[in-house]
Amino acid sequence: MGNMKCRILGVMLTVALFVYPFIIQHANATERGDQRREARDTRQDTRQDARSTKQDCVTSDDKSNHDCRQDKRQKKQDGRQEARRIKY
């Protein structure tokens, strides 16, 4: 009877050693997916903010179209940087 318990314990330990890496890998993949989703949301929000910034700039006539375009580009670049910081 004791031999049977050792055998069952050995099988359970072997199964656990094979299954554990897959569980950890799945958890890491889920975390990375959440990070990618958050980074994507940040980029999308930044795009909309950049559009609004340019529209406000153009309608106010304070700057040339070139300067308004540069402001929009800079705002989008800042958003990309923020997304990279979140993702990596």
Sine and cosine of phi, psi and omega as CSV:
sin_phi,cos_phi,sin_psi,cos_psi,sin_omega,cos_omega
0.00,0.00,-0.64,0.77,0.01,-1.00
-0.90,0.43,-0.58,0.81,0.03,-1.00
-0.90,0.43,-0.59,0.80,0.00,-1.00
-0.92,0.39,-0.65,0.76,0.02,-1.00
-0.90,0.43,-0.65,0.76,0.03,-1.00
-0.90,0.44,-0.64,0.76,0.00,-1.00
-0.91,0.42,-0.71,0.71,0.01,-1.00
-0.90,0.44,-0.68,0.73,0.02,-1.00
-0.89,0.46,-0.65,0.76,0.03,-1.00
-0.90,0.44,-0.67,0.75,0.02,-1.00
-0.91,0.41,-0.68,0.73,0.01,-1.00
-0.89,0.45,-0.65,0.76,0.02,-1.00
-0.91,0.41,-0.67,0.74,0.02,-1.00
-0.89,0.46,-0.70,0.71,0.03,-1.00
-0.89,0.46,-0.68,0.73,-0.01,-1.00
-0.88,0.47,-0.64,0.77,0.00,-1.00
-0.92,0.39,-0.52,0.86,0.03,-1.00
-0.99,0.15,-0.55,0.84,-0.07,-1.00
-0.99,0.15,-0.58,0.81,-0.08,-1.00
-0.81,0.59,-0.73,0.68,0.01,-1.00
-0.86,0.50,-0.57,0.82,0.00,-1.00
-0.93,0.36,-0.59,0.81,0.03,-1.00
-0.91,0.41,-0.71,0.71,0.01,-1.00
-0.90,0.44,-0.69,0.73,0.00,-1.00
-0.87,0.49,-0.67,0.74,0.01,-1.00
-0.90,0.44,-0.66,0.75,0.01,-1.00
-0.90,0.44,-0.66,0.75,0.02,-1.00
-0.91,0.41,-0.65,0.76,0.01,-1.00
-0.90,0.44,-0.64,0.77,0.03,-1.00
-0.90,0.43,-0.67,0.74,0.02,-1.00
-0.90,0.44,-0.69,0.73,0.03,-1.00
-0.89,0.45,-0.62,0.78,0.04,-1.00
-0.88,0.47,-0.65,0.76,0.04,-1.00
-0.90,0.43,-0.64,0.77,0.02,-1.00
-0.91,0.41,-0.67,0.74,0.03,-1.00
-0.89,0.46,-0.67,0.75,0.00,-1.00
-0.89,0.45,-0.70,0.72,0.01,-1.00
-0.90,0.43,-0.65,0.76,0.03,-1.00
-0.90,0.43,-0.66,0.75,0.02,-1.00
-0.89,0.45,-0.69,0.73,0.02,-1.00
-0.88,0.47,-0.63,0.77,0.03,-1.00
-0.89,0.46,-0.71,0.70,0.02,-1.00
-0.89,0.46,-0.67,0.74,0.00,-1.00
-0.90,0.43,-0.68,0.73,0.04,-1.00
-0.89,0.45,-0.63,0.78,-0.01,-1.00
-0.91,0.41,-0.64,0.76,0.03,-1.00
-0.86,0.52,-0.72,0.69,0.00,-1.00
-0.90,0.44,-0.66,0.75,0.04,-1.00
-0.89,0.46,-0.64,0.77,0.01,-1.00
-0.91,0.42,-0.64,0.77,0.05,-1.00
-0.88,0.48,-0.71,0.70,0.00,-1.00
-0.89,0.45,-0.65,0.76,0.01,-1.00
-0.87,0.49,-0.71,0.70,-0.02,-1.00
-0.92,0.39,-0.67,0.74,0.02,-1.00
-0.88,0.47,-0.68,0.74,0.03,-1.00
-0.90,0.43,-0.64,0.77,-0.01,-1.00
-0.91,0.41,-0.70,0.71,-0.03,-1.00
-0.92,0.40,-0.67,0.74,-0.04,-1.00
-0.95,0.32,-0.43,0.90,-0.02,-1.00
-0.99,0.15,-0.31,0.95,0.02,-1.00
0.85,0.52,0.42,0.91,0.04,-1.00
-0.99,0.17,-0.47,0.88,-0.07,-1.00
-0.79,-0.62,0.26,-0.96,0.08,-1.00
-0.96,0.27,0.26,-0.97,0.03,-1.00
-0.87,0.50,-0.60,0.80,0.03,-1.00
-0.87,0.49,-0.72,0.70,0.00,-1.00
-0.91,0.41,-0.61,0.79,0.05,-1.00
-0.90,0.44,-0.64,0.77,0.04,-1.00
-0.90,0.45,-0.66,0.75,0.01,-1.00
-0.90,0.43,-0.64,0.77,0.05,-1.00
-0.87,0.49,-0.68,0.73,0.00,-1.00
-0.90,0.44,-0.70,0.71,0.00,-1.00
-0.88,0.48,-0.68,0.73,-0.02,-1.00
-0.91,0.42,-0.65,0.76,0.01,-1.00
-0.90,0.44,-0.67,0.75,0.03,-1.00
-0.91,0.41,-0.64,0.77,0.02,-1.00
-0.90,0.44,-0.65,0.76,0.05,-1.00
-0.88,0.47,-0.63,0.78,0.04,-1.00
-0.91,0.42,-0.64,0.77,0.05,-1.00
-0.89,0.45,-0.66,0.75,0.03,-1.00
-0.88,0.48,-0.69,0.73,0.01,-1.00
-0.89,0.46,-0.66,0.75,0.02,-1.00
-0.90,0.43,-0.64,0.77,0.04,-1.00
-0.90,0.44,-0.63,0.78,0.02,-1.00
-0.89,0.46,-0.63,0.77,0.02,-1.00
-0.93,0.36,-0.70,0.71,-0.12,-0.99
-0.95,0.30,-0.63,0.78,-0.06,-1.00
-0.94,-0.35,0.00,0.00,0.00,0.00
